[in-house]
Amino acid sequence: MSGWNSIPELGALLGEEVRLRGWVDGRRSSGRIGFIQLRESGATVQLVISRKEVDEASWEALQHATQESTVAVTGTASADPRSPGGVEIHVSSLALVHGADGYPITPKEHGTAFLMDHRHLWLRSSRQRAVLRIRSEVCQAIHNFHRERGYYLVDSPILTPAACEGTSTLFETPYFDHGNAYLSQSGQLYLEPAAAALGKVYCFGPTFRAEKSKTRRHLMEFWMVEPEAAFLDFEDFVVYLAERVLEHCADPLRVLERDTSRLEAIRKPFPRLRYAEAIDLLRNQGSEIEFGDDFGAPEETSIAEAFERPVMVTHYPTSLKAFYMEPDPDDPTLALALDVIAPEGYGEIIGGSQRIHDHDLLLSRLKEHDLPIEAFQWYLDIRRYGTFEHSGFGMGVERFVAWMAGVPHLRETIPYPRTMDRIYP
């Protein structure tokens, strides 16, 4: 037999001889029988090693197979409903490829700071693997959703000459003889010209906000998907992603002990409130918020808890929103903006709007926001040469994954989180 098998395919190989390579997630032995939880391809399988069925070298390898040691094994795949994945391996030979001594993350309790210092190793734990598997499924579903509906993927630049969401949260870097460049806050501005070229488009990549916040909802670097088109359906998108997680991530959700009934309740139509109605709702709950105030985490949580499913809030005051958002023709003090607020305290997961398509109005908004006109001439060109009505939204992947996984902090939803006080490893 040549080649190596992977754990996810073992269910189709019951009764057959298999060969696996992987890492020791855990080990125990008693007398003449030993057990190893082997990790590979993001999954685990139990190895059963009987001293009478293996040679001395294999039994000796078991004794030195400490946590996170690398091993190679040959054995027979057998059904066992008590084991992860319903399969266990009865080992015929075991070899120690590399012994790992003194692995720092042990089954005992560790503090968050310690675990974040060892994030490169913490990723191997069952909880972190489960979250990252959900993230992977969400990212794949994002691409599938848009491709199935005729969208083109367009990559927006990460280095930009100007701000998109306001100048107070920019990371800047010297850019040769051109002065300073900035890490992108959003791919949206560069996506709009592509919409004129290709129709329905989306970008998906890292974005950066130098926001001095230490809350569980904020990261300095995060991934965002941003579609841009004439017509958008927020509800279809959220429901599609949630259904994909439920369908393909049953095992990670089980590991995380996620209450999947909360995810199964994500169904259309979502409740829809105007900003003014949301203010009234909050004040009736005892809040002292005033019209014109922005929503913070407590307000978003209260709004969503009134419905226990995603809520769509529209018609925010223009003073709260970005310069490019189209004003309501019936009341120009309000923006044709829409946010989707997730339940269970996860807050805003989607922010979108109709874009200003009138050249002169956009120019006046740039001036109002004290943004450098010369840096936005290319953006004004879209309104000068064949302007068109269009809309778009952005969804941060980490917030959505945190909601699906039921984890409290965004730092667990990205492999290497960047926060105000952390850039290592």
N, C-alpha and C positions, 0 to 999 in steps of 0.2 A: 504494500500500500504506500502511495506517495502523497505528499502534500499534507497540509494541516487543516483541521476542522475548526469551526467557530462555535461558540456556545449557542447562539440563536438558532443554528440549524440542527441541533441535536435531537429535537422532537421528531424529525423525519428520519433519524438514523437509529431508532431503537432496535436493539439486538445486534447491532453491527459494531465492529471494532473501529474506534476513533482515536485520533491523535490531536492533542491540544497543547498549546503553550500559553502561559498566563502568569498571573501574580497571586500570591497567597493572601487572601482576604482574612482568613482565620484558620486556625489549626487546633485540633485536640486529639488525644489518643488515650487509650486505656488498655493496658496489657498487650494483646496481640492484634488489635485493630486500631486504625487511625482514620481521621477524617480531615480533609482540607476543603475549605471554600475557595474555589479557584475563580478568579476574575479575568474576564477577557471580553472584548467587544461590548463593554458597558454592562455586561450581565455576569451572573455567577452560577456555578454548578458545584454540587457536592461530589468530592472524590472519596471513595471508600477504599482503603488500603488494608488488606488482610495479610498478616505476616506470613501465613502459610501459603499464600498465593503469589507472593512476589519474591524476588531474589534479595540477597543480603544488601546489595548496593542500593536497591530501591527503598528498603526499610531504613537504611542509614540516611538516605536523602530526606526521608520524612522527618527524622529527628532534627535535621538542620534547616528545615523549611520554615524559617521564621516569617513573621508578618512582612509582606511586600517582597519576599524572595521570589525570584523568577524560576519557574519549573516547567519541565516538559513531561507529558504523561501519555501513555497508551493504555487503553482499556475498552470495556464494553459499555455502551449506553443502555441503561435500563430505566423503565418507567418507575417513578416513585412520587406519588402525589404530595408527599410531605416535603419534598425538596424544591428549591427555587426552579421554576420552569417545569416542574413535574418530571425531571430527569436527574439521575445520578450516574456516576461513572464508577464501575468496578475495575479497579486499576490492576493492570498486569505488569507495568513497569513505570518507574518514576525516576526522573533525573533532576538534580539541582543545577540549574543553569547559572544562577547567581544568588548567593546568600546575602540578605540585607540585615545588617546588624544595627540595633539601636534606633529603629524607626521611631521618629519623635512623636507621631500621633498614635496614641494607644487607645484602647477602649475606655479609659478613664475620662472624666470630665475635663475639658480644656476651655480656657477663656477665649472670647472672641478675638482679642488682640493677638493671642498666640496663634490661633487658627488662621487669621489673616496674614500674619508673618509667614506662615507655611501654606499659603494658598495653593502653591504649585503641588503640594502633597495632599492638602485637604480635598482637592478635587476628586481624589480616589474614593472618598467615603460614600456610603450608599445613598445618603441624602443628597449630597452634591451631584452625584452621578444622575440621580433621578431628576433633579431640577434641570441639568444640562440636556438630558434626553428630551424633556418637554420643550426646552428652548429650541433644540434642533428641529423638532416636529413643527413648532410654530413657524420657524423661519422657512422651512420647506413649504408649509401650507400657504404662507404669504406669496411665495413665487407661484405656486399652483393656482391660487385664486385669481391672480392678475393675468396669468397666461391663458387660463381657461376663458377669460372674458376679453381677450384680444388686446391686452396692454403690452407695450414694449418696455423693456428694462433700459433705463438710461442712467449712466453713472455721472453724478454731479461731482464737482471738484471738492476736495477737502480744504485746500488753500484758497482763500478768497480775498479780494481787495477791500471788502466793506462788510458791514453788519447786515444781518437779516432780521433778527428779533430784538434789536436794541443794542447799544454800544456798551452797556454796563457789564455784560457777561461774555466778553470776548477774550480768548487766548490769542496773544499776538506774538509774532516772530519776525526778525529781520528778513527781508527778501531782496538780497543783492542790492542793485541800485534803485529799486522801486519803493524804498521805504519799508513800511511794515505790511505784512500779510497777516491774515487771521484764520484760525481753525474754524471750519464751517459750523454754524449753529443750525443749519438746515440746508437741504438740497433744493428746496422749493423754487427759489428764484431762478436757478439754472434749469429747472425742470419745465418751467412755463414756456420758454422758447421751443423746447423739444415737443411740447404739446401742439404747437403750431406746425411743426414739421411732420409728426407721426400720429397725431390724434391722441389716443389714450396712452399715457405713459406713467411710469413710476420709477422712483429711485429707492435704493435700500443700502444704507451704509452707516458708518460711524458719524456722530455729530458731537459737538463739544460746547459746553456751557460753563463759563467761569463764574458760576453762581455760588456765592458764599453761604451755602446751606449745608447743614449736617443732618438733615432729616433722613428718615428711612426711605423716602420717596425720591431722593436726588442722587445723581452721579455726575461727575465732571465729563465723563465720556460714556456715551450710550449709543445704541443702534436704533435707527428710525426708518420706517417705511413711509413713503410719501407719494401717493398717487395724484395725478393731475389730469382732469378731463372735463368735458361739458356737463356730465351727469355722474353723480356718485351715490352709492347706497351704503351708508355706514352700517346699517343693521345687518345686511347680508354678509358683510365682511367679518364682523364680530362673531356672528352665529357660525359661519363657516369655520373659523379658526377654533372656536370652542368645540365644535363637533369633531374636528380632526384630533384634538387632544384627547377627547373622550374615547375615540375609536382606536387610536394608536398608542396611547400612553397609559393603559390600564395598570401595568406593573409599576411604573414610576409613581403614579397617583396613589397606589396601594402603599408603597414604601413611605410616601410622605403623609399617609393617613388623611388624604384630602377628602372632604365631604363632597362627593361628586354630585349629590343632589343639587347643590348650589350651581354647579356648571350645567346640569341638565335643565335648569330653569331659565337658561339664557335663550329666550325665544322672542321672535317678532310678534307684534310691534313693541318697540321700546316706548315707555312713557316719554312725552315731550312737553317741556316747559319753556316759556320765555323767561329771560333773566328776571324780569319784574315779578313774575309769578314765583320764581324760586326765592326771591327776596321775601315775598309775603309768607311763603311756607316757613322760612327760617325764623322770621319774626314771630309767627304764630307758635313756634316751638320754644320761644323765649330768647332768641338771639337779638343782639343789639345792632346787627348789621344794618347799614344804610344803603339806599340806592346809590350806585357809583362805586361801592366798595368791591374789591375783588374777593373771590372765594379762596379761602385757605383750606387746609386739610380738614379741620373740624366741620366747616360748612359743606364741603363736598361729601363727607361721610354722612352728615345729617340728611342731605338731599336724597342720596341713594338709599339710605335706610328706610325712607318713607315708602319705597317701592320694592326693595329687596331684589332688584335687577337693574341692569344698566339704564341710565336716564340720559336723555338728550336735552341739553339746555341751549337755547337759541337767543338771538337778538341782545347781545351784550352791548353796553355802552362803548362807543368807539374809543373812548379814552382808555379803556382797559385792553384794547387789542392792537395788533400790529398795523403798520402804516398801509399795507397793501390790501386790507380787507374792505370790500364793497359796502358802502352805507345803505341802509334800508331806504328805498325811494319814498316811503311814507313817513319816515322819521330819520333824517340824516344823522341824528345823534346816536343812533343804534347801528351796529354792524351786522351784516348778514353772516354771522358766525355761528358755529355749532360745536359744542363740546359733548363728548360722551363720558359720563362719570360712572365708574364701576362700583358695584356694591362691596360690602365687607371691608370698607375703609381703604380701598385701593385707589380711589380718587380718579382724576381725569386720565383717561387712557388715550383719547383721541381729541385733537383740536383741529378744526377745519373752518373754511369760509369760502364764500364766493370772492374772487379776486377783482380788484378795481381794473376795469378794462378801458376807462377813459384816460387819455394821455394827460390832459390838463389837471384833472382831479388827482391823479397819481403824483404829478409834479408838485402840486400844492401840499399833498400829504408828506412828501419827502422833506419839503421845507419846514412844515410844522414840526416834524420829528428831528429837525436839525441834522439831517443826514447829508453827506457830500454829494451834490447833484452829479458832478463829473464821474463819480464812481458808479453811478446808476444809469448812465446814458444808454448802455446796452439794454437795460431792463425797460427803459422808456421806449426804446426802439420797437419793442413788441407791440406797444400801443400805437406807434406811429405807422407801422407797416402791417396792415391787416389785423387790426385788433379783433378780439372775439371774447364772448362771455365764457368763463370757465371757473372751475372750483377745484379745491384740493384739500387734503388733510394730512396730518402727520400722526403716527402712532409709535410711541416708544416701546420697543420690544421688551425691555426689562420690566416695565410696569405690567404689561400684559402677561408675561410669563409668571411674575410674582402672583398675580391674581389667579391664573390657572393652577399654579402649584400650591397656592395657599401659604406661601412663605411671607414673613413680615417685612423683610428688608431687601432692597434691590441688590445689595452686595452679593447675594447668593445666586442671582440670576444671570450674571455675566462672569466669564472665566476669571478675569483679572480686573476687579473693580478699581476705579480711580475716584477717590473722594478728596475732600479738602486736606485731609491729614494722611493720605496714603497714595504712594506711587510705586511701592515695592510689594511683591516682586514684579 
